[in-house]
Amino acid sequence: MSDAFCSDCKKQTEVVFDHSAGDTVCSECGLVLESHSIDETSEWRTFANESGDNDPVRVGGPTNPLLADGGLTTVISKPNGSSGDFLSSSLGRWQNRGSNPDRGLIVAFKTIATMADRLGLVATIKDRANEIYKRVEDQKSSRGRNQDALLAACLYIACRQEDKPRTVKEICSVANGATKKEIGRAKEYIVKQLGLETGKSVEMGTIHAGDFMRRFCSNLGMTNQTVKAAQESVQKSEEFDIRRSPISIAAAVIYIITQLSDEKRPLRDISVATGVAEGTIRNSYRDLYPHRPKIIPAWYAKEEDLKNLQSP
């Protein structure tokens, strides 16, 4: 139900939508406020166990402004045993042979969508990554480069610009074999090309240790109380001049918090969950250790517990 103004009741009332008739009806007096409404939901439902060849949907996807025709192409279906088998199959072959200027873009967008889905990223990040790739591709200078690394770098930059950063290692895990070094080179190339296009440096967004905290804690299955303590600690750590990467600081804070709780975690588990090497976590822990009384919330750990914390 939703609210709308009823002319008979002279007030805002709850209305009921009758899907079978397309009528919007006032729930108090029964007046039909709107009739023959257009239903914009999908016409059919396709379930996971149904064959893809039997998809009854008769319309395509949404328009895509990044494609030359907006993505509104016509696809000739496969023959289904009717009298027009010969004609339809011939037209289908000719359509496949025809040159589609956006074929490369469509494949790239599907690859970006697959990587984003595997990382659980929202649609705005996918769209931003598609836009970045389109801008680079329009410059016709990416020929001969590793395509998987290029697409992964577009996704990495999009995450940064949408303030939902992912580590290079996380991006690498879905990059179809592209290495961290290749993705790093592709990222530098994209930033350079976009800078040449606009005439100014590309804004990448600032990474904070807190951006990774909730996801890392979720990977470790930490309780709500320990997660809250970790988030407060990592925010306070930004007040000190700790010259470590945000990811390393986040991992070190998680290590400190878990050592002060009943659910202690070995360094190896934290390294696996965060993607940070054990040696790097130890070094960051050494830098954070002198500031522990000011970083760790007073409600979470007593002064005596902080003194008993293992020295680096």
N, C-alpha and C positions, 0 to 999 in steps of 0.2 A: 504494500500500500504506500501511497504518497499523498501529500496535501495539495489541494488546489482550491480556488475560489468558486463557490457555487452561487449562481445568480438567484436561485430560489431561496436558499438558506441565508443569503446575504452575509456569508462568512467563509473563512477557510475551513474546509472539511476534508476528511479522509476520502480518497477516491479509490475505486477498484477498477482494474483493467481487465476487460473480458477479451481474452486472446482469440477465442473462436469467432466472435463477431467484430472485433476491432473497436469496441466501445469503451469509453472511459465514463464510469458511472459514479455518482455521488453515493456514499455509503449511508447517508442519513435520510435523504428524500427520494433517492432512486432516479434523479434526473440524469439523462445522458448528456454529459458535457462535451464529448467529442465522439464522432463516429467514423468508421472506416479508416482507422489509423493504419499507417504503414508499419509493419513489423520488420525491424532492421536486424533482428537476430538471424542466425544461420538457418537455412532452410532444412538441412538434414543433419543428422548426427552420424559420425563414423566412429565405430568402436575399434579398439586396438587389435582385436582378434579377427577383424574383417580384412579381406584381401584389398590391396591398394588398387587393383584393377576394377573393383566394383564400387568405387567411391561415387555416390550419387550427386555430389555437389556440382552444380551447373555454372558456378561463377568462379572467378579467379581470386587471387589475394588482393590486398589493398594496393592502391597506387603507390608507386615509388618515384619520387621526384628526381632521384639520382640516375634513373634510366632514361634513355632518349624518348621512348614511347610511354613513359610513366609506368611500365610494367603491365600494360593492358594489351598484351598480344593475344592473338587467336591461335589456339592449338587444335589441329585436326585429330579427332579421336581415332582409335584403332577400329578396324571393321568388326562388326558384331554378328556376321552371318546373314545380313540382309542382302538385297539385290544390288546394293551399291558398293559391294566389297571391293571390286576392281578399282572403281573411281576413288574411293576414300583412301585405299592403301597407296595408290599412286600419288595422290595429293600429299599424303603424309610423308612419303619419301622425298618429294620435291621440297616440302617445307623444311625437312631436316637438312637437306643439302644447301638450302639458301643461307646466305651470310647474315648473321645476326650481330650487329655491332656491339651489343651489350652482353654477348654470351660470356665473355671473360669476367665481366662485372658480376653477372648473376652467380657464376661459380664461386667467385671470391666472397660475395655476400653470404652465400650458403655456408661457406667454410667459417666465416666470422661468426655466424649465428650458431653453428655447431660448437665452436670453442666457447662462446659466451654461455651457452646452455650448460655445458659441462662444468663451468665455473659458477653457475647460478647467478649470472649477471642480469640486470634489468634491461628492458628494451631501449631505454635512453642511451645506455652505453653501447649497445649494438649499433644504433643509428649513428652515434658519434664516430664509431670506428669505421662504419661504411662511408661516412662523409670524408673522413681523413684519407681513406684509401682512394676514393674517387678523385680527390684533389691531387694526390700524388700520381695517379694513373693518367690524369689529363695532361700532365707535363711530359709524358712519353719518354721518361728517362729511367724507368725501372726495369727495362728489358735486360735479361740476363741475371737478374738478382734472384736470390732464394725467395720464392713466393710465400712459402709457409712462414718464414721468418718475418717477411714484410707484413703479412696479415696479423701475426702475433704481436708485432711491434705497434701496429695500428690499434689493436685492442688494449695494449698496455698504456699507450698515450691517452686513449679514450677514458680508461679507468682513472688516470691521474687527473684529467681535466674535469671529470664528473665528481671528484672528491670521493671516489670509492677505489683507492689504489689497491693493486695486487702486486705481490712480489714477482720478480722476474722468474723465479723458480716455479711459482704457481702458473704463470703464463706458459712457461716452457713445458709443463706437464700435459698441456693440451695442444701443443704446437706441431703435432704430426712429425716429430723427429727433429725439429729445429733446435739447435743448442743455445745456451745462454749467450755465448759469444756472438753467434749469428743474429740473435734477436737484438742484442745491444748495438751491433753495427747497423742493423736495419733501423733501429730507433733513431740513431744519430743521423742517418741518411734522410729519414722522413722529416725530422726537425729542421735539418738544413734546407731541404726542398721547400717546406712550408714557409720558412723564413725568407727564402728568395722570392716566393710568390707574393707575400704580403709586405715585404720590405722591413719587417721588424721581427724580433725574436718571438718564438712561440711560447705562450704561457702554458706551463705544464702543471701548475698547482704545487703546493707545498705538502710534503709527506710528514705526518706526525706519527709518533709511536702509538698513540691512541687509536689510529685508524685500523690497526691490525689486532688490537687487543681482544675484542669480543670474539672474533673469528678464531684466533689462536686458543683462547680459553674454551671455546666450544669444541675444538678438536681434541682437547684434553679431557673433556667431560667434567669441568670444574663446576662447583656449586655456585648459586647466585651470590652468596656472601663473599666468596673468594674472588669472583669476577668483579664485583663492586669495589673491593679493596684494590685489586689490580688496576682498575680504571682510574681510581683516585690517585694511586701511587704514580702511575705513568704521567698523569697531568702535572703533579708536583715536581716530577723529575725534569720537566722542561724549564724550570726556574734555575737550574744549575747548568754550568758550562761543561756538559759531558759530550766529548767529541767522538761519538759513536753513531752508527746509522740508526734510524728509528726502529728498524726491525730488530737489531741487536739489543737495543734498550728494552723493547717490549718483551723479548725472550728472557732477558736478565731479570726484569721486574716479576715476571711470572715465576721464575725460579725462586726468587726471594719469598714471594707470597706463599708458594706451596711449601717451602721449608718452615714457614711459621704456622702452618695449619696442620690438622690431623691427617690430611690426605697428601702426604709428601710424595713428590714425583722425582724419579731419577733424572739426571741431566740428559740422558739418552732419549727419554720420552719427550722432553721439551724440545730437544733438537729435531726430532722427527716431526713433531706437530707444527713447529715454526719454520722449519727449513733452514735454521741457522746452525752452523757447526758448533760442536761442543766447546772447542777452544775459544771461539768468538764469544760465546755466552760467558765463559769464565772471565775473559778480559773485561767484558762489560760489567759483570758482577763486581769485579775488583774496583772499577771506577765508581759504581753506585754505592758500594759498601760504606764509605765514610759519611754519606748523606742519608743513611737509612733512618735515623730518628726523625728527620724532617720529611722524608718521602712516605714512609709507611703510616697510614692513618692510626691515630691513637686508639680508636674504638676497636681496631682489629688486633693489635699486638701490644702487650705491655712493654715497658722499658727493659724489664728483666729478660723478656723473650728476645728483644733486639740484641742485648749484650751476649746472649747465649748463641746467637746466630754464628754459624761457622765462618771463620775469617778466611779470606781468599789466599 
